[in-house]
Amino acid sequence: MVSTRTITTPGGGPQAGEPPKSGGVLERLAGIARWSYRHRLAVIAGWLVALVLSAGAYLTLGMSELTPAEGFVGESGSAEQLETSSDFLASRTETILVDGGSAQESDRIADELSSALAGTAEETPEKLTATTGDQRVLQVLLPEQQASPAERVQGIDSAIEGALAANPGATIAATGPISVQADVTTTYGERLSLLEMLSIPVTAVVLFAVFAGFVATAIPLITGISVVALAILWSGPTSLAVPMESNQMSVILLMGLALGVDYSLFFVRRAREEYARSGDADAAALIAVSTTVRSVLVAGLVTGVSVIAAFLTESPIFHSLTLGIILVVIAAMLASITLLPALLGAGRKRVVKQLFGKAPSADTDTRGFWGRLTGTVVRRPVAAAIAGLIVLVALAAPVAVMKLQLPGTDSMPRTFETLQTLDTVSEQFPLYGVSHTVVTETGGDVAGASSTLEQIAENASSAPGFDGQVRDVQVSSDQSVVRIEIGTDADGIDSDAAKQSLTELRENIVPQSAGDREVLVGGETAVSVDISESTSRDLLIVIPIVLLASFALIFLAFRSIGLAALSVGLNLLSVLASYGILVLLFQFGWGAPVFGSEYVGPVVTLLPVMMLVILIGLSMDYHVFILTRVREAFGQGLDVDAAIAQGVVRSAPPVTAAAAVMVVIFAMFTLLPTPEMKQLGVGLAAAVALDATVVRGILVPAALRLLGAGVWRRSLAGTSSH
């Protein structure tokens, strides 16, 4: 039998379905939500106006995109920006590989192709001969122009198509910085469009399976789409202050749909539960708005504050992605106190109806799966906690050997023809092997700066790890910067040999050869090393800030050090477990049968920080919602065991549904061709699945049982007095 006792709430007494109201900001925001519920038509119209005005600002102000050079950090970032600002010809030089079957045929086709490119190239293409074999390459300098990568290489593509038509037995293909970018961007855009088309209907199917009602399905969908739309429209003007990174739109779509749907589920489920208790659809919807909005706002605040910590990192890429998530959180929180209550009010009589399945009950179902599981955990909390911790610790263990790597041409899948061509060119033409870029400003003395770089290259040619070839110094079109490529014996951009030669160049050869002149070492290896080192430093800053901020917000919401420590500790453990899953699937290659062997490799450098801030925020949704329901049950007079059981069981349907939606949305990002988006999708999906099962189903109720009733008495007393 469940024991009860009476606790008087500030409202005058215990009231089913309505927890004690806390004063302050959250109560005022809850008041806005209730106003939105009552003035639903005005609020919906206001959202339409806001979307139109935001679209106008987006179209009028445009957007600013982050260039690749601007996204780099450290010495390599400075080198890349120096090259970019000086218009180095190498950044717009494309390479065409020609294999006619014989040296004579390759020469003939290359010469004909060179003539055909007269209207496309800025100057006559240079022809190079392979060290072995009969291939030839043409180096084609494209003019500087404001156009997409695909548009810039159209002339080359047309010339190659003509040459292939005239020489059907030949192999002719292009590669280079612009054509590779065009290839990847085109494929990425096609996959993203497919994902966008699939995400809405797939989410709708999941929601309909959960709610068995058209209106109950429509409200989360409309909210999610509105959140995504508003965040995207805001991203244009805000990019003028923080330039937009290419993945920002994907992150907005991913997070916007997840959070918008996530928050809506809690409202809809609570409305149905209250309807089962009272039979009054209007009263049920209003109680759902009044109670659920507090949990949603606390979860949103934790997510927002956690993500803001990423602004303390060095990387402009983090800044852009962080801004995208912040825009989503703001839009989702705004929707939760305006649009969502308005939609719930508009559909209040239909949202409680379902076409099939078991309707929510006013009583706690202890015979269902979650009821039986929670009952077992509460009876044996120590054993349950140990079992749950073993699972998470085992999954987190591979983090000890996690390697980080920035995706480059080496780590991109060889399904792209331009990258296959690059591999052939690198093998047959040493000029295109792994190399480091050394740059310096001339200061008006081109000859002196060139002499310095030539001396560095000469000293490197005799050092171990370098290929011994001395290449020509290149001068920027404005004569302000000179650069030289120093080749290595390394067989990969992120190989140990490449990194060792970079260290030798930076720490010994350049200091001994450059004198007083400032010389920078860049290139793909340098970029990868610098970003990896920067990310490691950033983690040491971001982790404590995110955890402290989350701890503080949970403490303010529940007035309990124990509950705050529990939430932060379990969330951190689930994040580490998701890192471990990435190591197992990608670094160890266990996921190769699913994702393809071309995606086997280290964890993408940028992901640990991004996953940390995203997952800490998302996980708090579940924890805040569950803790709120447990505290509510305890405040109604249930003993601690019964309160835990009721809180977990009643929160199970919306939390499970929200997790299912997020797992599906995140998993769909594995359709994208880039390693970072595949890993991000897998990592987030795995973490959410773990959090909704092992953490929420086992560890949370076990830990709450071990903490005892004292934390809830202090929590109720604290919130009642504030």
PEBEL-V202252 format. One record per backbone hydrogen bond with DSSP energy under -1.0 kcal/mol. CO is the residue of the C=O (numbers start at 0). NH is the residue of the N-H. If there is no record, write none. Layout:
[[CO/NH] [CO/NH]]
This chain:
[[2/638] [8/11] [14/17] [23/27] [24/28] [25/29] [26/30] [27/31] [28/32] [29/33] [30/34] [31/35] [32/36] [33/37] [34/38] [38/42] [39/43] [40/44] [41/45] [42/46] [43/47] [44/48] [45/49] [46/50] [47/51] [48/52] [49/53] [50/54] [51/55] [52/56] [53/57] [54/58] [55/59] [56/60] [57/61] [63/243] [66/70] [68/71] [72/76] [73/77] [74/78] [75/79] [76/80] [77/81] [78/82] [79/83] [80/84] [82/87] [83/86] [86/476] [87/90] [88/91] [89/92] [91/141] [93/139] [94/174] [95/137] [96/172] [97/135] [98/170] [101/105] [102/106] [103/107] [104/108] [105/109] [106/110] [107/111] [108/112] [109/113] [110/114] [111/115] [112/116] [114/117] [116/119] [116/120] [125/138] [127/136] [134/129] [135/97] [136/127] [137/95] [138/125] [139/93] [140/121] [144/146] [147/151] [148/152] [152/156] [153/157] [154/158] [155/159] [156/160] [157/161] [158/162] [159/163] [160/164] [161/165] [162/166] [166/169] [170/98] [172/96] [174/94] [175/179] [176/180] [177/181] [178/182] [179/183] [180/184] [181/185] [182/186] [183/187] [184/188] [185/189] [186/190] [187/191] [188/192] [189/193] [190/194] [191/195] [192/196] [193/197] [194/198] [197/201] [198/202] [199/203] [200/204] [201/205] [202/206] [203/207] [204/208] [205/209] [206/210] [207/211] [211/354] [212/216] [213/217] [214/218] [216/220] [217/221] [218/222] [219/223] [220/224] [221/225] [222/226] [223/227] [224/228] [225/229] [226/230] [227/231] [228/232] [229/233] [230/234] [233/237] [234/238] [236/239] [237/240] [237/241] [243/65] [244/247] [246/250] [247/251] [248/252] [249/253] [250/254] [251/255] [252/256] [253/257] [254/258] [255/259] [256/260] [257/261] [258/262] [259/263] [260/264] [261/265] [262/266] [263/267] [264/268] [265/269] [266/270] [267/271] [268/272] [269/273] [270/274] [271/275] [272/276] [273/277] [274/278] [279/283] [280/284] [281/285] [282/286] [283/287] [284/288] [285/289] [286/290] [287/291] [288/292] [291/295] [292/296] [293/297] [294/298] [295/299] [296/300] [297/301] [298/302] [299/303] [300/304] [301/305] [302/306] [303/307] [306/309] [307/310] [308/311] [309/312] [314/318] [315/319] [316/320] [317/321] [318/322] [319/323] [320/324] [321/325] [322/326] [323/327] [324/328] [325/329] [326/330] [327/331] [328/332] [329/333] [330/334] [331/335] [332/336] [334/339] [337/341] [338/342] [339/343] [340/344] [341/345] [342/346] [346/350] [349/352] [363/365] [367/371] [368/372] [369/373] [370/374] [371/375] [372/376] [373/377] [374/378] [375/379] [379/383] [380/384] [381/385] [382/386] [383/387] [384/388] [385/389] [386/390] [387/391] [388/392] [389/393] [390/394] [391/395] [392/396] [395/398] [396/399] [397/400] [398/401] [402/602] [404/604] [407/411] [412/415] [415/419] [416/420] [417/421] [418/422] [419/423] [420/424] [421/425] [422/426] [423/427] [424/428] [427/130] [428/431] [429/432] [433/487] [435/485] [436/521] [437/483] [438/519] [439/481] [441/444] [444/448] [445/449] [446/450] [447/451] [448/452] [449/453] [450/454] [451/455] [452/456] [453/457] [454/458] [455/459] [456/460] [459/462] [462/465] [464/488] [473/482] [475/478] [479/441] [480/475] [481/439] [482/473] [483/437] [485/435] [486/466] [491/494] [494/498] [495/499] [496/500] [497/501] [498/502] [499/503] [500/504] [501/505] [502/506] [503/507] [503/508] [504/509] [507/511] [508/512] [509/513] [513/516] [519/438] [521/436] [522/526] [523/527] [524/528] [525/529] [526/530] [527/531] [528/532] [529/533] [530/534] [531/535] [532/536] [533/537] [534/538] [535/539] [537/541] [538/542] [540/544] [541/545] [542/546] [543/547] [544/548] [545/549] [546/550] [547/551] [548/552] [549/553] [550/554] [551/555] [552/556] [553/557] [554/558] [559/563] [560/564] [561/565] [562/566] [563/567] [564/568] [565/569] [566/570] [567/571] [568/572] [569/573] [570/574] [571/575] [572/576] [573/577] [574/578] [575/579] [576/580] [577/581] [578/582] [579/583] [580/584] [581/585] [581/586] [582/587] [583/589] [584/590] [585/600] [588/591] [590/593] [590/594] [591/595] [595/598] [596/599] [602/404] [603/606] [605/609] [606/610] [607/611] [608/612] [609/613] [610/614] [611/615] [612/616] [613/617] [614/618] [615/619] [617/620] [618/622] [619/623] [620/624] [621/625] [622/626] [623/627] [624/628] [625/629] [626/630] [627/631] [628/632] [629/633] [630/634] [632/637] [633/636] [638/642] [639/643] [640/644] [641/645] [642/646] [643/647] [644/648] [645/649] [646/650] [647/651] [650/654] [651/655] [652/656] [653/657] [654/658] [655/659] [656/660] [657/661] [658/662] [659/663] [660/664] [661/665] [662/666] [663/667] [665/668] [666/669] [667/670] [668/671] [673/677] [674/678] [675/679] [676/680] [677/681] [678/682] [679/683] [680/684] [681/685] [682/686] [683/687] [684/688] [685/689] [686/690] [687/691] [689/694] [690/695] [692/696] [693/697] [693/698] [694/699] [697/701] [698/702] [699/703] [700/704] [701/705] [702/706] [703/707] [708/712] [709/713] [710/714] [711/715] [712/716] [713/717] [714/718] [715/719] [716/720]]
